[in-house]
Amino acid sequence: MDFSTIQKKMERKDGTCYTNVREICSDVRLIFANAMKYNDDQNVIHLMAKSLLEKFEEKWLHFLPKVESEEKRQKEEESKGVAATNTSREVAIVKLAKDTDDELNQINKKLEELRKMVVHRCRKMTTDEKRKLGAGICHLSPDDLSKALEIVAQDNPSFQTKAEEVDLDMDAQSETTLWRLKFFVREALERQANVASGKMDENAKRKREICNALAKTTSRRIKKQP
């Protein structure tokens, strides 16, 4: 879950969009919760996520009366037997979604400011760290690789992220780009490792079940022999 995913879901027209603003709020909290869950409490990503979550909760408290007012209005209409049309529901959701989107944009800007502040305080990346970062990028999933290339493109407008072959010169990147890439790649590889570990555990469990079943079958066959 990330902000771009939330925004895309808000803009969907196929019936799979959010049905209310509280769902959006829940996903925003999930973004920050995951950032804190998968990074220890001394990690800069954990600290940034905690700070931004606190700011989001403050803004949510100011925004909540609008949400409750709209929810109350809808309940009153339903209790009076006035069936709200799909159009009126969509208009209400769109209005609340737009207000929420504005708040998310402000949070996103604040997040970017904090990232830049953290990066500026970071030391210059060594040649060995650049080499390891390049190796880490090569192990990203296709989706995460696209996101990594988008990070590079943010500071390099001429960088072609959609080309069939991409030549990424680590020495040519700014320190800001390098450190943002390092944070992103580390998180992405940790997620991939967690997913792989979960699959391995499931496969091991399945193998044990099959072995136990075969052992029981063999045991029964031995007992039946005269």
C-alpha positions in Angstrom: 0.0 0.0 0.0 1.3 3.5 -0.9 -0.1 6.9 -1.7 -0.2 6.3 -5.5 -2.3 3.2 -4.9 -4.7 5.1 -2.7 -5.0 7.9 -5.3 -5.7 5.4 -8.1 -8.4 3.7 -6.1 -10.0 7.0 -5.3 -10.2 7.8 -9.1 -11.5 4.4 -10.2 -14.8 4.3 -12.1 -15.3 0.6 -12.3 -17.1 0.2 -8.9 -14.0 -0.8 -7.0 -13.2 2.6 -5.7 -13.5 3.6 -2.0 -17.1 3.7 -0.7 -16.3 6.2 2.1 -13.5 8.4 3.4 -12.9 6.2 6.5 -11.6 3.5 4.1 -9.1 6.0 2.7 -8.0 7.0 6.2 -7.5 3.4 7.1 -5.2 2.8 4.2 -3.2 5.9 4.9 -2.7 4.7 8.5 -1.6 1.3 7.0 1.1 3.0 5.0 2.7 4.5 8.1 2.1 1.5 10.3 3.9 -0.8 7.8 6.8 1.7 7.6 7.2 1.5 11.4 6.6 -2.2 11.6 9.3 -3.2 9.1 11.9 -0.6 10.4 13.2 -0.5 14.0 12.4 2.5 16.1 15.8 4.1 15.6 15.6 3.9 11.8 15.1 7.2 10.0 12.2 5.7 8.0 10.4 4.6 11.2 10.9 8.1 12.7 9.6 9.9 9.6 6.6 7.6 9.4 5.8 8.1 13.1 6.1 11.9 12.7 3.9 12.0 9.6 1.3 9.7 11.2 1.0 12.1 14.1 0.5 15.0 11.7 -2.1 13.0 9.7 -4.0 12.2 12.9 -4.1 15.9 13.7 -5.5 16.8 10.3 -7.9 13.9 10.4 -9.4 15.3 13.7 -10.0 18.6 12.0 -11.5 16.8 8.9 -13.6 14.3 10.9 -16.5 16.7 11.6 -17.1 17.0 7.8 -17.2 13.2 7.5 -19.5 12.7 10.5 -21.8 15.5 9.1 -22.1 13.8 5.8 -22.6 10.4 7.4 -25.4 11.9 9.6 -27.1 13.5 6.6 -27.1 10.2 4.7 -28.6 8.3 7.8 -31.3 11.0 8.2 -32.3 10.6 4.5 -32.4 6.8 4.9 -34.5 7.0 8.1 -37.0 9.3 6.4 -37.4 6.9 3.6 -35.7 9.1 1.1 -33.6 6.9 -1.1 -30.4 8.7 -2.0 -29.7 8.3 -5.7 -26.4 6.8 -6.9 -25.6 10.2 -8.4 -26.0 12.0 -5.0 -23.9 9.4 -3.3 -21.2 9.7 -5.9 -21.2 13.5 -5.6 -20.8 13.3 -1.8 -18.0 10.7 -2.0 -16.2 12.7 -4.7 -16.4 15.8 -2.6 -15.1 14.1 0.5 -12.4 12.3 -1.6 -11.2 15.6 -3.0 -10.9 17.1 0.5 -9.0 14.0 1.6 -6.8 14.1 -1.5 -5.9 17.6 -0.7 -4.9 16.6 2.8 -2.9 13.6 1.4 -1.0 15.9 -1.0 0.0 18.1 1.9 1.2 15.1 3.8 3.1 13.9 0.8 4.8 17.3 0.4 5.8 17.2 4.1 7.1 13.7 3.6 9.3 14.8 0.7 10.6 17.7 2.7 11.5 15.4 5.5 13.2 13.0 3.1 15.3 15.8 1.6 16.2 17.0 5.1 17.4 13.5 6.1 19.3 13.0 2.9 21.1 16.3 3.3 22.3 15.2 6.7 23.6 11.9 5.4 27.3 11.5 4.6 28.5 11.0 1.0 27.9 7.5 -0.2 31.1 5.4 -0.7 32.0 3.5 -3.9 31.4 0.2 -2.2 27.9 1.3 -1.1 27.1 2.4 -4.6 28.2 -1.0 -5.9 26.0 -2.8 -3.4 23.1 -0.5 -4.2 23.4 -1.3 -7.9 23.4 -5.0 -7.1 20.4 -4.6 -4.9 18.5 -2.8 -7.7 19.2 -5.8 -10.0 17.3 -8.1 -7.5 14.2 -6.0 -7.4 10.9 -7.2 -8.7 9.7 -5.7 -12.0 7.2 -3.5 -10.2 9.7 -2.3 -7.6 12.3 -1.8 -10.3 10.0 0.6 -12.1 9.5 2.6 -8.9 13.2 2.7 -8.4 13.7 4.1 -11.9 11.0 6.7 -11.2 13.0 7.9 -8.2 16.0 8.4 -10.5 13.8 10.2 -13.0 12.6 12.7 -10.4 16.0 14.4 -10.3 16.8 13.5 -13.9 13.9 14.6 -16.2 15.8 13.3 -19.3 16.2 9.8 -17.8 14.1 7.3 -19.8 12.4 4.9 -17.4 10.4 3.1 -20.2 13.3 2.2 -22.4 14.0 -1.5 -23.1 17.5 -1.1 -21.8 18.4 1.4 -19.0 21.9 2.5 -18.3 22.0 3.6 -14.7 25.3 5.2 -13.8 25.5 5.3 -10.0 28.4 7.8 -10.0 26.3 10.3 -12.1 23.4 10.4 -9.5 23.0 13.0 -6.9 23.5 12.2 -3.2 19.8 12.8 -2.7 18.9 10.2 -5.4 21.4 7.7 -4.1 20.1 7.8 -0.5 16.5 7.7 -1.6 17.2 4.7 -3.7 19.0 3.0 -0.8 16.1 3.5 1.5 13.6 2.3 -1.1 15.7 -0.7 -2.2 16.3 -1.9 1.4 12.5 -1.8 2.1 11.7 -3.5 -1.1 14.2 -6.3 -0.7 13.0 -6.8 2.9 9.4 -7.2 1.7 10.5 -9.7 -1.0 12.4 -11.7 1.6 9.4 -11.8 3.9 7.2 -13.0 1.1 9.7 -15.6 0.1 10.1 -16.8 3.7 6.3 -17.1 4.0 6.2 -19.2 0.8 9.1 -21.4 2.0 7.4 -22.0 5.3 4.1 -23.0 3.5 6.0 -25.3 1.2 7.9 -26.9 4.1 4.6 -27.4 5.9 3.0 -29.0 2.9 6.0 -31.4 2.5 5.8 -32.4 6.1 2.1 -33.2 5.7 2.8 -35.3 2.6 5.6 -37.2 4.3 3.5 -37.8 7.4 0.7 -39.1 5.1 3.1 -41.4 3.2 4.5 -42.7 6.5 1.1 -43.5 7.9 0.2 -45.3 4.6 3.4 -47.4 4.7 2.8 -48.2 8.4 -0.7 -49.5 7.6 0.6 -51.6 4.7 3.3 -53.2 6.9 0.8 -54.1 9.6 -1.5 -55.8 7.1 1.3 -58.1 5.8 1.1 -61.7 7.3 
